[in-house]
Every structure is written in C-alpha cells, then in structure tokens.
Amino acid sequence: MGHESTVMSTHSKSTGLPRKRFYRARAHSNPLSDSHFPVPIAPSQFDYASHYPQIFGETVETSCQRKIEFADIGCGFGGLLISLATLFPETLMIGMELRDKVTEYVKERILALRTGNPGQYQNISVVRTNSMKYIPNYFEKGQLKKMFFLFPDPHFKEKNHRRRVISTYLLDEYAYALAVGGIIYTITDVEELGEWMKSCLESHPMFEALTSQELEDDPVVKLLTTATEEGQKVARNGGKTYQAIFRRIAQPAH
C-alpha cells in the first residue's frame, strides 16, 4: 500500500504522466567517469523485446528484420522522442541518457503514454548509458538513419573540450553507426559550441552539410527548436540557436 501511494504521488492524477520534480537531477554529468549500468557486449545482444514489447513480444525472428534507426544522444526528458514517435510510427528509436533519474523519468513517461494511447509510442524507448563510450555496443555498422545531439553540455573550459559529445574522434564512431545518407542533427544556444560542432563536421571527410532547400523540406528540423524543454526555454527567452545538420557520405575514394 505504501509503495502504491508513492507511485501515485510521482504521477499527475489528471494525465497519468510522471511529474518532473520527482526526477530532478544535476544538469550535467561527467561523461568520462565510469557509471554502473549494464551495457550489451554487442548490438546483437541488445534486448529489443523488453524495450519494444508490443512490437517484438517473445519472437526472435522479428529482431532480425527491424532495428533501431534513430538515436537521440543525451535525450533529456524525452520531448524529441515523443514528437518523433508519431511522425515516424514505423521507425524504432532510442533515447540515450547518462543521468539515472532523468532516464527513469523518460521510462515512466513512455509507459504512461503507451497506456493512455493504445497502439502508439511503442516504437520509442530509453536506455541509461554513456554514448561517448558505448555507441559500437548498441549499433551495427550503417544501422542508424538519424542521430540527434540537441543542446548538449557546452563544457566551456578548454581542458574540458574532450568531454564534448561532438569531436573529430567521436564523429568517426558516429560515421560508423550511420548509414550512407544518414543525418546528424545538432543544435545549441551557445554560439561558441555551435561553431565548434559545425567546424568538426565540416572538417570531417565523411560528412557534408545539407542544402538550405533540404533543411526547409525536412520536417524534423522544425522539431529541433520546439520539441525539447531546452529549445522551448530558449524560445521563451528570445534566445538564438545555432544548428549544424550534416549527411553521412560514402567513404572518399583514395
């Protein structure tokens, strides 16, 4: 009885959704520290059935056919995932978040949305992990079609730039996981970080910028500023955002 009342108190009675104040966490985590959470030893070991139960059930065969195609790196409270879930209902997506309380909040949010909207939101899930270390553990070569890096930690001090989630070294890993034609979306309200991410992508041989027409035609681009808590906060405050959106291209011929 005690446990039941605790669960109820962390959720809004009107919507059934979890209340953020019970899942507050530090704004930043150190991505270089070792946290204790399970990591699959290979992408084939990822437990699709527990993350997408209605889609996979107990069948192993389906897992050979459908794989995660979108990854939201540092997904925060899950706003982007939830917007994308109905925009791309046939696409499996995963949010990757390092902070444990925030991950728990997103799990509860997805469960509440599934319960309140039968048949919907079955294609999204979240995992607590360190994406700067473990991308190859989750995704095979060329598996992903979209990767999102929305309002990542700026790590202002120069000595902390190695903690940034976009770097020349990490772009090698993202290029491995992305299919040719796959897209990386980045956005920040910190001008210096925006320039850094754009510069890293421009100088990498396996990425090219989308044209202005392609950006205009892509429905996902509009969500970058509206779907997340951070984006909404920046918009409310009249802040400016800096986007760098690039396509994974084929290995250049030598």
C-alpha positions, -999 to +999 in steps of 0.1 A: +000+000+000+029+024+009+046+017-024+014+022-044+008+057-029+044+066-036+040+057-073+007+076-075+023+107-059+050+109-085+024+109-113-001+136-122-037+123-115-051+142-145-027+129-171-011+098-156+023+113-167+052+114-143+060+147-126+094+161-133+100+174-098+104+138-085+131+131-111+153+161-108+190+156-114+221+175-119+221+194-153+254+178-163+272+145-158+308+137-163+308+116-195+344+104-188+336+088-154+325+051-152+290+046-140+275+013-132+249+002-157+246-028-179+259-025-215+253-050-243+286-067-253+275-064-290+245-049-309+231-084-313+228-087-275+205-056-272+172-066-256+147-054-281+118-074-265+120-055-232+123-021-249+096-026-275+074-053-261+043-048-283+064-049-314+087-078-306+069-099-280+088-131-275+097-136-311+134-137-321+128-136-358+114-101-358+146-088-343+165-099-374+142-077-395+137-045-375+164-025-358+167+009-342+171+036-368+170+069-348+192+076-317+187+107-296+220+112-278+216+128-244+178+127-248+170+147-216+133+144-207+124+128-240+105+156-257+121+149-291+115+112-290+078+117-282+074+141-311+092+118-335+072+087-323+040+097-341+058+114-370+076+082-379+054+055-364+071+026-382+106+036-371+123+023-339+140+049-318+161+050-287+170+078-263+204+075-246+208+094-213+236+093-187+217+107-157+198+079-139+169+100-126+163+116-160+163+081-176+138+069-151+115+098-158+116+091-196+108+054-190+078+064-168+067+090-194+068+065-223+049+039-202+022+064-193+019+075-230+016+038-241-011+032-215-030+063-224-027+059-262-031+022-270-011+012-301+010+044-300+045+052-286+055+015-289+084+025-312+104+046-286+124+036-256+153+049-235+184+034-221+208+047-194+243+046-209+273+066-218+271+071-256+306+086-258+319+052-248+295+026-260+280+035-294+295+004-310+279-018-283+245-007-294+246-002-332+260-021-361+278-005-390+254+016-410+224+008-388+212+044-380+194+068-403+193+098-379+213+109-348+204+138-326+225+160-304+202+186-290+215+213-266+245+191-254+266+202-224+289+230-236+319+222-214+332+257-217+367+253-203+393+243-228+405+214-207+370+200-207+365+202-245+374+165-246+341+159-229+321+174-257+298+149-274+308+162-309+345+159-317+366+147-346+373+114-328+337+107-319+325+116-354+344+086-366+322+064-344+290+082-355+300+078-391+304+041-384+269+037-369+252+059-396+241+046-429+253+065-460+227+092-464+220+092-426+218+126-409+233+141-378+213+169-363+230+193-338+216+224-321+228+246-293+221+281-279+258+286-271+275+303-301+310+290-294+298+254-291+277+258-323+308+269-342+328+240-327+302+214-338+299+229-373+337+231-376+341+195-365+315+183-390+328+205-419+364+192-415+353+155-413+357+137-446+326+116-442+300+144-436+286+171-458+261+199-449+225+197-460+215+224-485+191+252-474+164+236-495+169+202-479+167+218-444+135+236-455+119+203-467+129+182-436+100+181-410+125+171-383+144+203-385+114+223-371+113+200-341+148+208-330+137+241-315+102+232-304+102+196-291+126+198-262+124+216-228+157+233-236+145+245-270+113+258-255+132+277-228+155+293-254+125+304-275+107+318-244+137+339-235+141+351-271+175+333-274+193+324-306+201+289-317+229+275-338+223+244-359+247+221-378+229+194-398+251+171-419+247+140-440+269+109-438+285+104-472+303+075-487+340+068-479+360+091-502+380+073-529+418+073-523 
